[in-house]
């Protein structure tokens, strides 16, 4: 055997085999590269938007109803065939706490398919989570938290709000109870937390615009909000004909209870939207009767869109009834959906930020657009009253037609 020839043959075979393997490897690599756009395309068929709210805790009724409305709007959008992808919601329960709000926000923005978020009933949790959205450059549309400083130039362009702020609520309330009803002898009460302090400041300013100085004013510290007997006595001997409460329903209901126990019954009692909650149901019929609260939005039963929404909401058999901010949450979803449609087939967080800011959406609350700091220009609000232990629109009540008296007149 000629070993030189044999070695040459073996070497040639090795070279051919190596060449074949290299070519095969290159083909496989080319095939993977060719398939990659299809994988991306499959992923792009799902677009995600987040929701944050207190689904458990003291504000669970409002948060869960808001979640229901948000999901209802998403279901309707997916069923419409209008969008070239499936819209998938991510719902996180912030429990009304700052820590859970931050954790929920981090979870949502960590998903690369999320392009926008609707969130927050409580202002404290919203403020704590805002830096997460700004850092991730994911737009947040606030559906319920009303503290004024949440929307500001420093938070632009990523933080917007479709709910009215505390100032807008108080301006609307003062226009009714002072401007229309004519009450001028006031005693003002709030807690000294940011929410209560802001409300007290704005309502006091609204009185000043009308030449009114309150007969008395009390800011409650956190350790004194549940012992309001002394405050009730101050109100009793102040000569006030009307009481304003700039705090939530737990403080408002306790104050009303103490006023009743002190024999102060001929007095008008009103407050901000946070008073329009379940706590007053624990009072007797006589104690709670005639309490007023400003409510954001519109009376749903008075519009075709509102009637349709109520019908669709009930058809879902949700456990939670429609709350004060339920329509706000539904409209926040409509705003995000409107922005999605404006972004075409491939929405991104960057495109959505611009689309939301420039949007003009017709929803349950009317037309929502945004000013130069991302705050809604729609300050729709109406007055609610407790009649026979039930909150109802003031215009539908026996107080509106003069059959019953609010007191203080």
VENBELNOR-V445561 format. One record per residue. N is the residue number from 0. RES is the residue in one letter. OMEGA is omega in radians with two decimals (* if undefined). Layout:
n=[N:N]
res=[RES:RES]
omega=[OMEGA:OMEGA]
//
This chain:
n=[0:1:2:3:4:5:6:7:8:9:10:11:12:13:14:15:16:17:18:19:20:21:22:23:24:25:26:27:28:29:30:31:32:33:34:35:36:37:38:39:40:41:42:43:44:45:46:47:48:49:50:51:52:53:54:55:56:57:58:59:60:61:62:63:64:65:66:67:68:69:70:71:72:73:74:75:76:77:78:79:80:81:82:83:84:85:86:87:88:89:90:91:92:93:94:95:96:97:98:99:100:101:102:103:104:105:106:107:108:109:110:111:112:113:114:115:116:117:118:119:120:121:122:123:124:125:126:127:128:129:130:131:132:133:134:135:136:137:138:139:140:141:142:143:144:145:146:147:148:149:150:151:152:153:154:155:156:157:158:159:160:161:162:163:164:165:166:167:168:169:170:171:172:173:174:175:176:177:178:179:180:181:182:183:184:185:186:187:188:189:190:191:192:193:194:195:196:197:198:199:200:201:202:203:204:205:206:207:208:209:210:211:212:213:214:215:216:217:218:219:220:221:222:223:224:225:226:227:228:229:230:231:232:233:234:235:236:237:238:239:240:241:242:243:244:245:246:247:248:249:250:251:252:253:254:255:256:257:258:259:260:261:262:263:264:265:266:267:268:269:270:271:272:273:274:275:276:277:278:279:280:281:282:283:284:285:286:287:288:289:290:291:292:293:294:295:296:297:298:299:300:301:302:303:304:305:306:307:308:309:310:311:312:313:314:315:316:317:318:319:320:321:322:323:324:325:326:327:328:329:330:331:332:333:334:335:336:337:338:339:340:341:342:343:344:345:346:347:348:349:350:351:352:353:354:355:356:357:358:359:360:361:362:363:364:365:366:367:368:369:370:371:372:373:374:375:376:377:378:379:380:381:382:383:384:385:386:387:388:389:390:391:392:393:394:395:396:397:398:399:400:401:402:403:404:405:406:407:408]
res=[X:X:X:X:X:X:X:X:X:X:X:X:X:X:X:X:X:X:X:X:X:X:X:X:X:X:X:X:X:X:X:X:X:X:X:X:X:X:X:X:X:X:X:X:X:X:X:X:X:X:X:X:X:X:X:X:X:X:X:X:X:X:X:X:X:X:X:X:X:X:X:X:X:X:X:X:X:X:X:X:X:X:X:X:X:X:X:X:X:X:X:X:X:X:X:X:X:X:X:X:X:X:X:X:X:X:X:X:X:X:X:X:X:X:X:X:X:X:X:X:X:X:X:X:X:X:X:X:X:X:X:X:X:X:X:X:X:X:X:X:X:X:X:X:X:X:X:X:X:X:X:X:X:X:X:X:X:X:X:X:X:X:X:X:X:X:X:X:X:X:X:X:X:X:X:X:X:X:X:X:X:X:X:X:X:X:X:X:X:X:X:X:X:X:X:X:X:X:X:X:X:X:X:X:X:X:X:X:X:X:X:X:X:X:X:X:X:X:X:X:X:X:X:X:X:X:X:X:X:X:X:X:X:X:X:X:X:X:X:X:X:X:X:X:X:X:X:X:X:X:X:X:X:X:X:X:X:X:X:X:X:X:X:X:X:X:X:X:X:X:X:X:X:X:X:X:X:X:X:X:X:X:X:X:X:X:X:X:X:X:X:X:X:X:X:X:X:X:X:X:X:X:X:X:X:X:X:X:X:X:X:X:X:X:X:X:X:X:X:X:X:X:X:X:X:X:X:X:X:X:X:X:X:X:X:X:X:X:X:X:X:X:X:X:X:X:X:X:X:X:X:X:X:X:X:X:X:X:X:X:X:X:X:X:X:X:X:X:X:X:X:X:X:X:X:X:X:X:X:X:X:X:X:X:X:X:X:X:X:X:X:X:X:X:X:X:X:X:X:X:X:X:X:X:X:X:X:X:X]
omega=[3.09:-3.05:3.11:3.12:-3.13:-3.13:3.13:-3.14:3.13:3.14:3.13:3.14:3.14:-3.14:3.13:-3.14:3.13:3.13:-3.14:-3.14:3.12:3.14:3.14:3.13:3.12:3.13:3.13:3.10:3.12:-3.13:3.12:3.13:-3.14:-3.10:-3.03:3.10:3.12:3.10:3.09:-3.14:3.11:-3.14:-3.09:3.12:3.05:3.04:-3.06:2.98:-3.03:3.06:3.07:3.11:-3.12:-3.10:2.97:-3.11:-3.02:-3.10:-3.05:-3.11:3.12:-3.08:-3.12:3.10:3.09:3.07:-3.14:-3.12:3.12:-3.14:3.09:3.13:3.12:3.11:3.14:3.14:3.13:-3.13:-3.05:-3.07:-3.08:-3.03:-3.10:3.13:3.06:3.08:-3.06:3.12:2.96:-3.07:3.10:3.12:3.14:3.09:-3.11:-3.11:-3.08:-3.13:-3.14:3.09:3.13:3.14:3.12:3.12:3.13:3.11:-3.09:-3.08:3.08:3.10:-3.06:-3.13:3.12:-3.12:3.13:-3.09:2.96:-3.06:2.77:2.99:-3.08:-3.05:3.14:3.07:3.12:-3.12:-3.13:-3.06:-3.07:3.12:3.11:-3.12:3.13:-3.14:-3.14:-3.09:3.08:-3.08:3.08:3.04:-3.10:-3.06:-3.04:-3.08:-2.93:-3.11:-2.93:-2.99:3.10:3.03:-3.12:-3.08:-3.12:-3.13:3.09:0.03:-2.92:-3.08:3.13:-3.11:3.12:3.09:3.07:3.12:-3.14:-3.11:-3.12:3.11:-3.08:3.08:3.12:-3.14:-3.13:3.14:-3.11:-2.97:3.08:-3.06:-3.08:-3.08:3.01:3.11:-3.09:-3.12:-2.91:2.86:-3.03:-3.13:3.00:2.97:-3.11:2.99:-3.07:-3.11:-3.12:-3.13:3.13:3.13:-3.13:-3.13:-3.08:-3.11:3.07:3.12:3.11:3.06:-3.12:3.10:-3.11:3.09:-3.07:2.99:-3.11:3.11:3.11:-3.13:-3.13:2.98:-3.03:3.01:-3.05:-3.13:-3.12:-3.01:-3.11:3.03:-2.98:-3.13:-3.13:3.12:3.12:3.12:3.10:3.14:-3.10:-3.06:-3.14:-3.04:-3.12:3.05:-3.12:3.12:3.05:3.07:-3.11:-3.08:-3.09:-3.02:-3.14:3.09:-3.14:-3.10:3.12:3.11:3.12:3.10:-3.13:3.07:3.13:3.13:3.14:3.12:3.13:-3.08:-3.14:-3.10:3.10:-3.07:-3.10:3.13:-3.07:-3.03:-3.14:3.06:-3.05:-3.10:-2.97:-3.03:-3.10:3.11:-3.14:3.06:3.05:-3.14:-3.10:-3.11:-3.03:-3.00:3.01:3.10:-3.13:3.03:3.04:-3.13:3.13:3.04:-3.06:3.06:-3.00:-3.08:-3.09:3.12:3.11:3.14:3.13:3.12:3.12:3.12:-3.14:3.12:-3.12:3.13:3.14:-3.13:3.14:-3.14:3.06:3.13:-3.04:3.08:3.07:-3.12:-3.08:-3.07:-3.13:3.13:3.09:-3.14:3.10:3.14:3.09:3.07:3.12:3.13:3.11:3.12:3.07:3.12:3.09:-3.13:-3.13:-3.08:3.11:-3.01:-3.05:-3.13:3.04:3.11:3.13:3.12:-3.12:3.12:3.14:-3.10:3.12:-3.13:-3.10:-3.04:3.04:-2.95:3.05:-3.12:-3.12:-3.07:-3.02:-3.11:3.11:3.00:-3.02:3.10:-3.01:3.02:3.06:3.13:3.11:3.05:-3.12:-3.09:-3.11:3.12:3.08:-3.09:3.05:3.14:3.03:3.08:-3.12:3.07:-3.11:3.01:3.09:3.05:-3.10:-3.11:3.13:-2.99:3.08:3.08:-3.10:-3.12:3.05:-3.14:3.07:-3.05:3.12:-3.11:3.09:-3.13:*]
//
